[in-house]
Amino acid sequence: MNEKDAILSCEAFFGDLSRVGEVLRKSYDAKKESFVRAGADQPLREALETLPALFPQWAGPLETYDSARMGPLLGVSDEGSAAKTIADAAYLSPKARASRQPDAMTVGIAIDGERMTSSGEVPIGPMEYKAIVAEAFARTYCTTNVGVRANARLQQPFPELPLTEAVASQQLFLDNVFARFRPYIETPDGKPRPLTVRLHMKPWTPQELIVAVVQGIEAGRSAGRLGPRDVHRLSLLIAFEGEIAERSVEEIRRVLRIASRLGVPDVAIDGEVLEGARRRLSVQSLLNILDVSTLRSLLAEAKKLDVRLVYRYQVDVASTVRTIWTGLHTARTFGLSAAKYGLVPLALEEQVRVVELVTEWTKGWTAIPAFYVDTPLVTDGDVLDDTSCAEAATIWMERIRGAGARIALVDSPDRIVPRRLVRETADDRGVLTLDEIWGLMDHAKKLDLKVLWSGGISVRQAHALATHGAFGIFTTSSTASPIAVGPVLAGDDQLPFENEPMLEGVRRVHSLIQAGFLEGVLGESDELGRRIKSRREGLLEAIRISGDMPAALEALDETLIEAWKRRFAEA
C-alpha cells in the first residue's frame, strides 16, 4: 500500500479500517522513536499525551499558521455538505495557483465545522465530522466550535441559616452555626477544610440582630469553634421576592455597609431572574437578577467598602472545564487543527481558571477561547457592556493571554438580540468600530496573541481587516446563498432555509482578503499594488450592483497571482 495514497483517500479513513490502522501505526511509531531519542529532557509519557487518538494532525496546530507571510487565514463554516466546495475554492485561489506545491499553509483556508440552527451556532456530531474531515484531510485547515455556551453546572448553595431563628434563641442559633463548621474542623487529616456559612436574612432585618449574631460567631472563632477567617467564612444573604426594585437596591447598600463594619467578607443576593437571563437559560453571575447599570453601581460601592457582592449561586468551574475539554478532545482526535470554545455564562475570573486548565490539558494543540462582544463581561469589581466593549475585550485579552492562551476568537453569536461584529454607522447593528478593532489588533500583537475575527463580517469589512494584518477572518454569510434545508438541520422547524457556502462566494472573499494583505505589503508606490487596488475596487463594485462578478474576480486574481509569484520568488 502506498502510504500517501492511504492518507489522501477518504475510503482509507472511512471505509477500510485496516488501512487506517496501518497509516496510524506508522505515525505513532515514528513519533515514539523521536520521543525515545529525546531522552530525559522530554519524558515519554508527557510527549505521548500530544499524540492523536484517531487521526494524525495533517496541517499542524492552527496557531502555527504564518499570517505574516501568507496573509490572513479565512475560515468558512459548514455542517459538511459544502466542505468539498470550500476545499476546491482554496485550491482555485491565487495563492494556490501561484504556488508550485500548494498545501494547507499556502492556501490559508479553514473548513469550520458548524451547525447553524435557529438557536445559533451549535456543535457538530459524528456524521458532520466524517463529512468535513473527508474533504479537509491533507488539503486545508479544519476547525470547529465545541459550544458557544459552556455547560455551566451550579454548585450546591452554601449552608444557609435563617437569621429569624436567632430571634427566639440566639445561643441555639450560634450553636447551630458552630455545628455546621465542626466537620470541617475535625477532618481525617486534622487540617481544616474551607467552608462558607451564610446568614440568611429577610430584607430590613434590624442591624442590632445582625451585629449581635456576627459578634457571637466571632467570639466562637476566638474560642476555637471556627477556623481562620480565610478558611471558615461568613456571608450575609438577602433573597428578595420578585425582581429587585429600587427599594431593594437601597437594602443591598445598607447590608453592604453593615458587612463592611463587621468585617464580613461578602454579601450574597438573590431575586427573580430577569427576562433576558431567562431567555438565554442564564447569563453571567449577578446579571441574572440585576440590570447592567444597577450592578455596576453596586459593585463600585462594594469595592469601596472592601466587601464582595456575589450571586447566591456559584458555577462549578471544575466540572464546566471538564465538559469543555471533552468537546475539544473529540476535535483533536479527529485531527482538526483547532477548536473554539465559548465561556458564557462564566464571569471573567471563572473564565481565566477555565483557560488555564484547558491550556494545560491541550499542550501541542490549539484550543481557542472566545470573547463575545455582544455579551457583558462581569468581573469581581465591575461589569462592562457593549458601550465599553473595546475596554472589556482589552481586559479579557490580557487575562486569557496570562492564563496561557496563544490564539483567541472575537465573535458576536447572540441570537436573542442579533448583532454584528463591525459597527460602521451609529444606528447599525454592529458593536465595534473599525478603529476600535485596529486598536485591539495592535494590543493583541503586543501581547503576542493571535486573534480570529467573526460575526457577520461583510466582504468589504473582510478586506479592511486584512489590510490591517488580521491573523484570521471567519465569515460564512458573505460566501453563502440560501438553499433548501438539508438533512442535518431538517429537525429544526424554525429554519425556512439554510445558508450554503458557494464556490464563487468563497473565492471572492478569499481573493479580497489576499488583496487587502498584498496591498499592505506592496504599498501605494508599487505599480502592482496600485493595480490590485483598482481591480479589487472593481470586484467590490460588481458585488454591490450584482454586476459581472466572475469577470471582475478573474481580473483581480490575475494580478494577485502575479504578486504571489513575486513574493514566493523573493522568499
PAMIGU-757446 format. One line per 4 residues: their letters; for each residue y, z, x of C-alpha. Coordinates in Angstrom, 1 decimal. Each point is the difference from the previous one (the first is absolute). Layout:
BEGIN
a> Y Z X | ...
% end
This chain:
BEGIN
mnek> 0.0 0.0 0.0 | 3.5 -0.8 1.2 | 2.0 3.3 -0.1 | 3.3 -1.8 -0.7
dail> -1.5 -1.9 -2.9 | -1.4 3.2 -1.4 | 3.4 1.8 0.2 | 1.9 -2.9 -1.6
scea> -2.6 -0.6 -2.7 | 0.6 1.8 -3.3 | -3.7 -0.5 -0.8 | -0.9 2.0 3.1
ffgd> 2.0 3.0 -1.2 | -0.7 -0.2 -3.7 | -3.4 -1.7 -0.3 | -2.3 0.4 3.0
lsrv> 0.2 3.7 0.9 | -2.4 -0.4 3.0 | 2.6 -2.3 1.6 | 2.7 2.6 -0.8
gevl> -2.0 2.7 1.8 | -0.5 -2.2 3.1 | 3.7 -0.7 0.3 | 1.0 3.6 -0.5
rksy> -2.6 1.3 2.4 | 1.4 -2.2 2.8 | 3.5 1.3 -0.8 | -1.2 3.7 0.1
dakk> -2.0 -0.5 3.2 | 2.8 -1.6 1.8 | 2.5 2.8 -0.9 | -2.5 2.7 0.7
esfv> -0.6 -1.3 3.5 | 3.7 -0.1 0.7 | 0.4 3.6 -1.2 | -2.9 1.2 2.2
raga> 1.6 -1.7 3.0 | 3.3 1.7 -0.8 | -1.6 3.3 1.0 | 1.3 3.5 -0.7
dqpl> 3.6 -1.1 -0.5 | -1.0 -1.5 -3.3 | -2.8 2.0 -1.7 | -2.6 -2.2 -1.7
real> 0.0 2.0 -3.2 | 3.8 -0.3 -0.4 | -0.1 -3.7 0.8 | -2.8 -0.7 -2.5
etlp> 2.3 1.3 -2.8 | 2.0 -3.2 0.4 | -2.9 -2.3 -0.7 | -0.3 -1.8 -3.3
alfp> -2.7 1.0 -2.3 | -0.5 -3.4 -1.7 | 2.1 -2.9 1.3 | 1.6 -0.3 3.5
qwag> 3.8 -0.2 0.0 | 0.6 -3.7 0.6 | 3.8 0.2 0.4 | 0.7 3.4 1.4
plet> 2.2 2.8 -1.4 | 3.0 -1.4 -1.8 | 2.4 2.0 2.2 | -1.0 -2.2 2.9
ydsa> 1.6 -3.1 -1.6 | 2.7 -1.3 2.3 | 3.0 -0.7 -2.4 | 2.4 -0.2 3.0
rmgp> -1.9 -3.1 1.2 | -1.5 -1.4 -3.2 | 2.6 0.9 -2.6 | -0.4 2.3 -3.0
llgv> -3.4 0.4 -1.6 | -0.3 -1.4 -3.6 | -2.2 2.0 -2.4 | -1.1 -1.7 -3.2
sdeg> -1.9 2.1 -2.6 | -2.9 -1.2 -2.1 | -3.2 1.3 -1.6 | -2.1 -2.7 1.6
saak> 0.2 -3.2 -2.0 | 2.9 -1.3 2.1 | -1.2 1.3 3.4 | -1.1 -3.4 1.2
tiad> 3.3 -1.5 -1.1 | 1.9 2.6 2.1 | -2.2 -0.5 3.0 | 0.3 -3.8 -0.3
aayl> 3.8 0.3 -0.2 | -0.1 2.0 3.2 | -1.6 -2.8 1.9 | 2.4 -2.6 -1.4
spka> 3.0 2.0 1.3 | 2.2 -1.3 2.8 | -1.2 2.7 2.3 | -3.7 -1.0 -0.5
rasr> 0.8 -3.7 0.3 | 1.9 0.6 3.2 | -2.7 2.1 1.6 | -3.0 -1.3 1.9
qpda> -2.3 2.8 -1.2 | 1.5 1.7 -3.1 | -1.4 3.4 -0.9 | 1.0 3.0 -2.1
mtvg> 2.6 1.1 2.5 | 1.5 -3.5 0.2 | 0.3 -0.8 -3.7 | 1.3 3.5 -0.9
iaid> -1.2 0.2 -3.6 | -1.9 2.9 -1.6 | -2.0 -0.4 -3.2 | 0.7 3.3 -1.8
germ> -2.7 1.2 -2.4 | 1.6 1.0 -3.3 | -0.6 0.2 -3.7 | 3.4 -0.3 -1.7
tssg> -0.6 1.5 -3.5 | 2.5 0.8 -2.7 | 0.1 3.5 1.5 | 0.9 -1.3 3.4
evpi> -1.8 -0.6 3.3 | -3.4 1.7 0.0 | -2.9 0.0 2.5 | -2.6 -2.7 0.3
gpme> -3.8 0.4 -0.3 | -3.1 -1.4 1.6 | 0.2 -3.5 -1.6 | 3.7 -0.4 1.0
ykai> -0.8 1.2 3.6 | -2.8 -2.6 0.1 | 2.2 -2.9 -1.2 | 2.9 0.9 2.3
vaea> -1.9 0.8 3.2 | -2.0 -3.3 -0.5 | 3.2 -2.0 0.4 | 1.9 2.2 2.4
fart> -2.8 0.6 2.5 | 0.9 -1.4 3.4 | 2.9 -1.9 -1.5 | 2.8 2.4 -1.1
yctt> 0.9 3.6 0.0 | -1.3 1.9 -3.0 | 1.5 3.1 -1.6 | -0.1 1.9 -3.3
nvgv> 1.6 2.9 -1.8 | -2.4 2.9 -0.8 | 2.4 1.4 -2.6 | 3.7 0.2 -0.8
rana> -0.6 3.5 -1.3 | -2.0 2.7 1.8 | -2.7 1.8 -1.9 | 1.9 3.3 0.1
rlqq> -2.0 2.9 -1.3 | 1.7 3.3 -0.7 | -1.1 3.2 1.5 | -0.8 2.9 -2.3
pfpe> 3.2 1.9 -0.6 | 0.6 3.1 2.1 | -0.8 3.3 -1.8 | 2.7 0.6 -2.6
lplt> 0.6 3.6 -1.2 | 2.1 0.3 -3.2 | 3.0 2.3 0.9 | 0.1 1.2 -3.6
eava> -3.1 2.2 0.8 | 2.2 2.0 2.4 | 2.0 1.2 -3.0 | -2.9 2.0 -1.4
sqql> -1.2 1.5 3.4 | 1.7 -1.1 3.2 | -2.6 1.8 2.1 | -2.9 -1.7 -1.8
fldn> 1.7 -3.4 0.6 | 0.5 0.8 3.7 | -3.7 1.0 0.4 | -0.9 -3.3 -1.6
vfar> 2.1 -1.9 2.6 | -1.6 1.9 2.9 | -3.5 -0.7 -1.5 | 0.7 -3.7 0.1
frpy> 0.8 0.2 3.7 | -2.9 2.3 0.9 | -2.7 -2.8 0.5 | 2.5 -1.9 2.2
ietp> 0.3 3.1 2.2 | -3.6 1.2 0.1 | -1.4 -3.4 1.2 | -3.4 -0.4 1.8
dgkp> 1.7 -0.5 3.4 | 2.7 2.6 -0.5 | 2.8 -2.5 0.2 | 2.3 -0.2 -3.1
rplt> -0.1 -3.3 -1.9 | 3.3 -1.4 -1.4 | 0.8 0.6 -3.7 | 3.1 -0.4 -2.2
vrlh> 0.2 2.1 -3.2 | 2.6 -1.0 -2.6 | 1.8 2.4 -2.2 | 0.2 -1.9 -3.3
mkpw> 3.1 0.9 -1.9 | 1.5 -1.1 -3.2 | 3.5 -1.5 0.2 | 2.7 2.7 0.3
tpqe> -2.3 2.8 1.0 | 2.2 2.9 1.0 | 0.9 0.1 3.6 | -0.8 3.7 0.2
liva> -3.6 -0.6 -0.9 | -0.4 -2.8 2.6 | 1.6 2.2 2.7 | -2.1 3.0 -0.8
vvqg> -3.3 -2.0 0.1 | 0.8 -1.9 3.2 | 1.1 3.2 1.8 | -3.3 1.7 -1.2
ieag> -2.0 -2.9 1.4 | 1.8 0.1 3.4 | -0.6 3.8 0.2 | -3.7 -0.8 -0.4
rsag> 0.3 -2.6 2.8 | 1.4 2.7 2.3 | -3.0 2.2 -1.0 | -2.4 -2.7 1.0
rlgp> -1.0 -1.2 -3.4 | 1.3 -3.6 0.8 | 0.1 -2.0 3.2 | 3.0 -1.3 1.8
rdvh> 2.7 -1.9 -2.0 | -0.9 -3.4 1.5 | -3.7 0.5 -1.1 | 0.3 1.9 -3.3
rlsl> 2.9 -1.4 -1.9 | 1.8 0.8 -3.3 | 1.5 -2.7 -2.3 | 2.0 0.3 -3.2
liaf> -1.1 -2.4 -2.7 | 2.0 -1.0 -3.1 | -1.8 -2.2 -2.6 | 2.4 -1.4 -2.6
egei> -1.1 -1.3 -3.4 | 1.1 -3.6 -0.6 | 2.2 -2.0 2.3 | 2.2 1.9 2.4
aers> 3.4 0.0 -1.5 | 3.4 1.1 1.4 | -0.4 3.7 -0.9 | -3.4 -0.1 1.7
veei> 1.6 -1.4 3.1 | 2.3 3.0 0.1 | -3.0 2.3 -0.2 | -1.6 -1.8 3.0
rrvl> 3.2 0.6 1.9 | 0.0 3.7 -0.9 | -3.6 0.5 1.1 | 0.6 -1.9 3.3
rias> 2.8 2.5 0.8 | -2.3 3.0 -0.9 | -2.8 -1.4 2.2 | 2.5 -0.4 2.9
rlgv> 1.2 3.6 -0.3 | -3.6 1.3 -0.1 | -1.4 -2.2 2.8 | -2.4 -1.8 -2.3
pdva> -0.6 -3.4 1.8 | -0.4 -2.3 -3.0 | 0.7 -0.5 -3.7 | -2.4 -2.1 -2.1
idge> 0.9 -1.7 -3.2 | -1.7 -1.9 -2.9 | 1.0 -1.6 -3.2 | -0.8 -3.0 -2.2
vleg> -0.7 -3.2 1.9 | 2.7 -2.6 -0.2 | -0.6 -3.4 -1.6 | 0.3 -1.9 3.3
arrr> -2.7 2.2 1.6 | -2.2 -0.2 -3.1 | 0.0 -3.8 0.0 | -0.9 0.0 3.7
lsvq> -2.7 2.7 -0.4 | 2.0 2.1 2.5 | 2.8 -0.3 2.5 | 1.1 1.9 3.1
slln> 0.0 3.8 -0.4 | 2.9 1.4 -1.9 | 1.1 -3.4 -1.3 | -2.8 0.5 -2.6
ildv> 2.3 2.5 -1.8 | 3.5 -0.6 1.4 | 2.3 -3.0 0.2 | 1.2 -1.1 3.4
stlr> 3.5 1.4 -0.2 | -1.1 3.4 -1.2 | -2.7 0.3 2.5 | 2.3 -1.1 2.9
slla> 2.5 2.7 -1.1 | -2.6 2.8 -0.2 | -1.7 -1.0 3.3 | 3.4 0.2 1.7
eakk> 0.7 3.5 -1.4 | -3.6 1.2 0.9 | 0.6 -1.2 3.5 | 3.2 2.0 0.4
ldvr> -1.8 3.1 -1.3 | -3.0 -0.6 2.4 | -2.4 -0.2 -2.9 | -2.5 -2.8 -0.8
lvyr> 0.1 -1.5 -3.5 | -3.4 -1.3 -0.8 | -2.0 -1.5 -2.9 | -2.6 2.2 -1.6
yqvd> -2.8 -2.4 0.9 | -0.8 -1.0 3.6 | -1.8 -3.2 1.2 | -3.3 0.4 1.7
vast> 1.1 -2.0 3.1 | -3.4 0.4 1.8 | -1.9 -1.7 -2.9 | 2.7 -2.6 -0.5
vrti> -0.1 -1.3 3.6 | -3.8 -0.2 -0.1 | 0.1 -2.1 -3.1 | 2.5 -2.3 1.7
wtgl> -2.3 -0.2 3.0 | -3.0 -1.2 -2.0 | 2.0 -3.1 -1.2 | 1.3 -0.6 3.5
htar> -3.5 0.3 1.5 | -1.3 -2.6 -2.5 | 2.6 -2.5 1.1 | -0.8 0.8 3.6
tfgl> -3.8 -0.6 -0.4 | 0.7 -3.4 -1.5 | 1.8 -0.9 3.2 | 3.5 -0.1 -1.5
saak> 3.0 0.1 2.4 | 1.7 2.8 -1.9 | 0.3 1.8 -3.3 | 3.1 1.4 -1.7
yglv> 0.0 3.3 -1.8 | 2.5 1.5 -2.4 | 1.1 3.6 0.1 | 1.4 0.6 -3.5
plal> 0.2 2.7 -1.5 | 0.2 2.0 3.3 | 3.2 1.6 1.3 | 1.1 -0.9 3.5
eeqv> -1.6 2.9 1.8 | -3.3 -0.7 -1.8 | 0.2 -3.7 0.9 | 0.5 0.9 3.7
rvve> -3.2 2.1 0.0 | -1.9 -2.9 -1.5 | 1.3 -2.5 2.5 | -0.9 2.4 2.9
lvte> -3.6 0.2 -1.1 | -0.4 -3.7 -1.0 | 1.4 -1.0 3.5 | -2.5 2.3 1.7
wtkg> -2.9 -1.2 -2.1 | 0.7 -3.8 0.4 | 0.4 -0.3 3.8 | -0.4 -3.6 1.1
wtai> 1.0 -1.4 -3.3 | 3.2 -0.5 -2.1 | 0.5 2.3 -3.0 | 3.5 -0.6 -1.6
pafy> 1.8 2.7 -1.9 | 2.4 -1.3 -2.7 | 3.5 1.0 -0.9 | 1.1 -0.9 -3.5
vdtp> 3.7 -0.7 -0.3 | -0.1 0.3 -3.8 | -1.4 3.6 0.1 | 2.1 3.1 0.8
lvtd> -0.9 1.9 3.2 | -0.4 3.7 -0.3 | 0.3 2.2 3.1 | 0.0 3.8 0.4
gdvl> 3.7 0.1 -0.3 | 1.2 -3.2 -1.8 | -0.8 -2.9 -2.3 | 1.1 -3.5 0.8
ddts> -0.1 -2.7 -2.7 | 0.8 -3.7 0.1 | 3.7 0.7 0.4 | -0.7 1.3 3.5
caea> -3.2 -2.1 0.6 | 1.0 -1.1 3.5 | 0.5 3.6 1.1 | -3.4 0.9 -1.6
atiw> -1.7 -2.9 1.8 | 1.5 1.0 3.3 | -1.2 3.6 -0.3 | -3.4 -1.2 -1.2
meri> -0.4 -2.4 3.0 | 0.9 2.7 2.5 | -2.4 2.5 -1.5 | -3.0 -2.3 -0.4
rgag> 0.5 -1.5 3.5 | 0.0 3.6 1.3 | -3.3 0.4 -1.9 | -1.5 -2.9 2.0
aria> 0.5 -3.0 -2.2 | 0.7 -3.2 1.9 | 0.5 -2.4 -2.9 | 1.4 0.6 -3.5
lvds> 0.5 -1.8 -3.3 | 3.3 0.1 -2.0 | -0.6 -1.1 -3.6 | 1.1 0.5 -3.6
pdri> -3.1 0.0 -2.2 | 1.0 2.2 -3.0 | -1.0 -1.7 -3.3 | 1.8 2.4 -2.4
vprr> 3.5 -1.0 1.2 | -0.7 -3.2 2.0 | 2.3 -0.5 3.0 | 0.2 -2.5 2.9
lvre> 0.4 0.9 3.7 | 3.2 -1.9 0.6 | 3.2 0.5 -1.9 | 2.4 -2.9 0.3
tadd> 2.5 0.8 -2.8 | 1.2 3.3 -1.5 | -1.9 -0.6 -3.2 | -3.3 -1.5 1.0
rgvl> -3.3 1.9 0.1 | -0.2 0.3 3.8 | 0.2 3.3 1.9 | 1.1 -0.7 3.6
tlde> 2.7 -2.3 1.1 | -0.8 -2.4 2.9 | 2.5 2.0 2.2 | -2.0 3.2 -0.7
iwgl> -3.2 -1.8 0.8 | 1.5 -1.2 3.3 | 0.9 3.6 0.8 | -3.5 1.2 -0.8
mdha> -1.5 -2.8 2.1 | 2.1 1.0 3.0 | -0.8 3.6 -0.4 | -3.8 -0.8 -0.3
kkld> 0.2 -1.9 3.3 | 1.6 3.1 1.7 | -2.9 2.0 -1.3 | -2.6 -2.6 1.1
lkvl> -1.1 -0.3 -3.6 | -1.1 -3.4 -1.4 | 1.0 -0.5 -3.6 | -1.4 -2.3 -2.7
wsgg> 2.4 -0.8 -2.8 | -1.1 -0.7 -3.6 | 1.2 0.1 -3.6 | 0.9 -3.2 -1.9
isvr> 1.4 -1.7 3.1 | 1.4 -3.5 -0.7 | -0.3 -3.0 2.3 | 3.6 0.3 1.1
qaha> -0.4 3.7 0.6 | -3.2 -0.6 2.0 | 2.0 -2.4 2.2 | 2.8 2.6 0.5
lath> -2.5 2.7 0.9 | -1.6 -2.3 2.6 | 3.4 -0.7 1.6 | 0.4 3.7 0.7
gafg> -3.4 0.3 1.7 | -2.1 1.7 -2.7 | -3.5 0.8 1.1 | -1.6 -1.1 -3.2
iftt> 0.9 -1.2 -3.5 | -2.3 0.3 -3.0 | 1.0 -2.2 -2.8 | -2.3 -1.5 -2.7
ssta> 2.2 -0.7 -2.9 | 2.0 -2.6 2.0 | -3.2 -1.9 0.9 | -1.7 0.2 -3.4
spia> -0.1 -1.7 -3.4 | -1.4 1.3 -3.4 | -3.6 -0.9 -0.8 | -2.4 1.1 -2.6
vgpv> -1.4 3.5 0.4 | -3.2 -0.1 2.2 | -3.2 2.0 -0.2 | 1.2 2.8 2.3
lagd> 2.9 0.9 -2.2 | -1.5 -1.1 -3.3 | -0.4 3.6 -1.2 | 3.8 0.7 0.1
dqlp> 1.1 -0.7 -3.6 | 3.7 0.1 0.9 | 0.0 -3.0 2.4 | 1.0 -3.3 -1.6
fene> -0.5 -1.8 3.3 | -0.4 0.8 3.7 | 1.9 -1.3 3.0 | -2.1 -2.0 2.5
pmle> 1.3 -0.9 3.5 | 0.2 -3.8 0.3 | -0.5 -2.1 3.2 | 3.5 -1.5 0.0
gvrr> 1.5 3.3 -1.0 | -1.6 1.9 2.9 | 0.9 -2.9 2.4 | 3.7 0.0 -1.2
vhsl> 0.5 3.8 0.5 | -1.9 0.0 3.3 | 2.1 -2.9 1.4 | 3.3 1.7 -1.1
iqag> -1.1 3.2 1.8 | -0.7 -2.0 3.1 | 3.3 -1.8 -0.3 | 1.9 3.3 -0.2
fleg> -1.8 1.3 3.1 | 0.5 -3.2 2.0 | 3.7 -0.3 -1.0 | 0.5 3.5 1.4
vlge> -1.9 -0.9 3.2 | 1.7 -3.3 0.6 | 3.5 0.9 -1.1 | 2.8 -2.2 -1.4
sdel> 0.7 -1.7 3.3 | -3.4 -1.6 0.1 | -0.2 -3.4 -1.6 | -3.6 0.6 -1.2
grri> 1.1 3.3 -1.5 | 2.8 -1.7 -1.9 | -2.5 -2.6 -1.4 | -2.3 2.8 -1.1
ksrr> 2.9 1.7 -1.8 | 1.0 -3.3 -1.7 | -3.5 -0.8 -1.2 | -0.6 3.6 -1.0
egll> 3.1 -0.2 -2.3 | -1.4 -3.3 -1.4 | -3.3 1.7 -0.9 | 1.8 3.0 -1.6
eair> 2.2 -2.3 -2.1 | -3.1 -2.0 -1.1 | -1.6 3.2 -1.1 | 3.1 1.1 -1.8
isgd> 0.4 -3.3 -2.0 | -3.8 -0.8 -0.2 | 0.6 -3.1 2.0 | -2.2 -1.9 2.4
mpaa> -1.5 3.2 1.7 | -3.0 -1.8 1.8 | 2.4 -2.4 1.8 | 2.4 2.8 0.9
leal> -2.9 2.2 1.2 | -1.4 -2.8 2.2 | 3.4 -0.7 1.5 | 0.4 3.7 0.9
detl> -3.5 0.2 1.4 | 0.6 -2.9 2.3 | 2.8 1.9 1.7 | -2.0 3.2 0.0
ieaw> -2.9 -1.6 1.7 | 2.3 -1.4 2.7 | 1.5 3.5 0.5 | -3.4 1.7 0.2
krrf> -1.3 -2.5 2.5 | 3.0 0.6 2.2 | -0.5 3.8 -0.4 | -3.7 -0.2 0.8
aea> 0.6 -2.1 3.1 | 2.6 2.4 1.3 | -2.3 3.0 -0.5
% end
